[in-house]
Amino acid sequence: MKKLSLIVLVLFIISCKQEEKPPYSIINGTVQNNIAQTVFVRGNNFESRIQIGENGTFADTLRISEDGFYEMYVGRERTGIYLEKGKNLSVNLNADEFDETLKYSGDLANINNFLAAKYLWNETNLDFKEVFSMDEENFLKQLNSNQTSIDSLYSASKISNDDFKNKLAEEDNYTRAIMLENYKDAHRYYIGDQSFRVSSDFYDELKNINYKDTLAYRNSVAYQSLLDAHFTRLVNEETFESGNNNQTVMYLKKVNETLPNGYAKDKIMSSYLQFSLKPDSSLNEAYNIYKNSNPNPENLAKITEHYNKLKEITEGSPSPTFNYENHKGGTTSLADLKGKYIYIDVWATWCGPCLREIPSLKEVEKDYNNKNVQFVSISIDEAKDYDKWKAMVAEKQLGGIQLMADSNWKSKFVEDYAIMGIPRFILIDPKGNIVSADAPRPSDPELRKTFDGLM
């Protein structure tokens, strides 16, 4: 009898081992009209780039450590997907109509087709300007209405995966919290009233959220966005009350004081500094806060390299130079423009925020037409979009000097100015020295104050 019991135990152990999920998920697909080189998948402390073949196909085995939500990027487009260990997912899409054509098959088809429908619903129905312009009561009603619509999509999908259901509910809570965190500043922006305040109990439903959940930070892209929105709100509130505009330093201090040492704190600080470390008077203080925060050595090395580059483009330093094709013919260099202040707009035809600055830029150009300032726009469009750039300059009747960089993001001028996001505005003095490597935008009243102070 003992031998029989032992055999049963052994068989039970073998059975349990056989039921363990393999530590990977298989993904493959086809991208029609593809121009991207890779499919990029990230999430749950995992990243992978999958090469796309000449025929638009891709496939890979992803050794994920967690079942859950991931982001999938194809070129500049992205969507959310759900992966599980031991399961496969096939993707089919048309790059020209990304959200509208996403179709999934395989083990996780039902779930991911729901997510595709959810993303498309948000793309079609969620007008941030309209929602954030609403008064507080109607804003909250709209959030509830939107969630009801998403819940209907979920019900129609007939998904029976309880693990996914629980994770989805958590992600939806984070997404709602992000909207609440952003409401006050977005409402001020859209209605043009910087004195607007929310009611005293507006943030009460956020009291149950743990803003120090380092495990959630590893596992959820939505939670990562929530933490950033939360700290940004706290800093903006402090800025509003105190008048202190050193937001980079304040943000770093807030994160450093709130989160324990480790992955989450280091990731949020290092990610923030990639775009927010600026060549201004706060440069050294911001860098030293991060340096003394017990950072990951690899991330510290990257931020240090970025910091050293920014030190070279602080106020008074000689500006990096350029010599680019002029829309009107020939080339124009920085040396050709000496003797005037030079206000440079680094932009691209595909950049929405860049295009939104055009009306304000035209107004500033008109108002300072007879002043000692030359307006220059440098496009970092890819070579394939050359004709699009030529046509847009003519169609929108863009003024100033219109140039096109020689290697888009890899152009020496762009790299020397450590430009990682656009639009980016730069102001150079008549001698070719830097006034500001990150000047105010045309829509910012501070630009006119800067010009008036110089001229």
Phi, psi and omega in degrees: 000322178296320180297320180296317179298320179295318179297316179300319180296317179298315179298323179296317180296315179299318180298318180298318180295323181291335181275352179295139180288141172294150187278042180204160173232139182260129178231140176208169180175184180225132177246110177282148182054040185284139171232357180275155178271329185220160164258126183251122179245130178215156178144158178052044178061036181224142175216142178205137175250126183248123181294138176260126181288171181299332179271007176086007181264154177211156178196145177195160174258115184263116181273075181279152179259344183224140166288140177158197184276138177226164173252139177239122180251134170233103188066230180272351181272150179213159175208166176266140176228164179238127181238147173227145176297137179084000182245156178243155180219129177248137185239137173226130181205162174249120185299335181284338179222068193304294185296325185286340187247359181300122176225137182241150172221174182103191185300325187253023184300312185302312182296313186285331173293326173296314180298321178297318178295324179294315179297319180294322177300313179299318180298321185277323191251341186266099177263103186299321179299315180295314183293313183285345177279346181292153173291168189303315183296313182288331175299314180293322177297321181292321176300316179295319179296317179298319181294324177298320179295319179294320178298325178293320176299319180297315181299320181292338182280345177053051179273132183248010182275105184294324179298315177296318180303315180293318179294323178297317179299321179293316179297320179296324176295318178296318181296318177296318180297323178299317179298319178295317180297325185272346191303309188300309181293320180293321179296316177303317183294311187287327180264354176072030180235097183287350180270357183299139176228150176275165179292162187296334182257011186300321184267009184301322183289352177270356184295335181274357179276132177272108181274011177238023183277090185291333177290317177298325179296323178292324193261347188227120175295323179297319179293324176301315178295324179296315179299317179298315179297322181295309181293325177297318178298315181299318180293318179296323177295317180293321178297316181298319183281323187263338184082002178282118184263009181277071189292326181299311180296317181296319179298312181298318179296319182297314180294316183298323181280334188269314187267145175289158177301142179144194189301311186297311181298315182294319182294316183291324179287315182291322178294319179297318183290336178303326183248340188250353173286120189239151180279060180233197185292344181268359187306306184294318181295316180298316180298318183291328176299314180292317182302326183263013184261019183060053185283163171296129184304322181293317178292323177298320179298319180293315180293324178296318177299317179296316179299314180297325178291320181293328179299334182279350182237033175281169183305133179095346180283150175298136182284143167304153186254171176210162173206096190237162179297133178267136180304330182273357179120150181071202179230161177227133180247166176298322180299328180296340188255002181299146183109346177231157166292143182238120178253113187254131176251113176265120190213184173203155183294336182271357187268107181303309179300328177296314182294327180291341178276347186301312179302318179293322179297318179298321179295316179296317178302317181295316185288334182247025183301324183261013179264171183275059181219136178249128179265129182230131175245128180245113178277138175248030175300152175289160182303325182295339181259017182303311181295325177296319178297312181303315183291319183293321178301317180288315183297317182270003178050052182289135182268194180066199178261121184257115182240159175235124181296154187280335184219038182040239184296338182269003178299141185301318180299318180295316180291321180296329178270008177052043182278119181241354179205148179232157005287153177226134183240138186229139179238126184238142183275173184300340179269358181091014178261154185284127169270313176207125177278353178216072186284162178299150177288161177302328181282352182269122179304337180297334180297314180295322177297320179297311180301314182297325178290331182272330187245000000 
